[in-house]
Amino acid sequence: MRKRKKQRKLSRKSAPRKALLKALTSALILIEKIKTTEAKAKELSGFIAKLISRAKLGGLHSKRLLAREFSPKIVKKLVEEIAPRYKERKGGYTRIIKLGPRKSDGAKMAIIELIK
């Protein structure tokens, strides 16, 4: 039973699921707008909100926690460009725009982007 478990499994075991979220997060931070499935976008939204909140705190501790998971290029962009943009904002850093189904398999598609 999955009582009170909020994460989506995305048809993967835990290690591939974490790798997928890290890859999507890296792409979203660098490009600031990506096209993916609706389920992945919804899962990514909460994941990236925690990272941006951590980056907004600033300080060495926050940078080191982020550097454990991501490359220096991504950490630098997150801390120096993205976090100051949301200084006054308390949440809701991403926007999900739903698209039509994918032609090949009919999966619901969406665009997830960082709000300017």
BELQUICOR-V632764 format. One record per run of one state. SS is the DSSP state (h for helix, s for strand, l for the rest). FROM is the first residue (numbers start at 1). TO is the last residue. Records with the same first field share a line. If there is no record, write none. Layout:
SS: FROM-TO, FROM-TO
//
This chain:
l: 1-13, 32-32, 58-58, 70-71, 86-93, 102-107, 115-116
h: 14-31, 38-57, 59-69, 72-85
s: 33-37, 94-101, 108-114
//
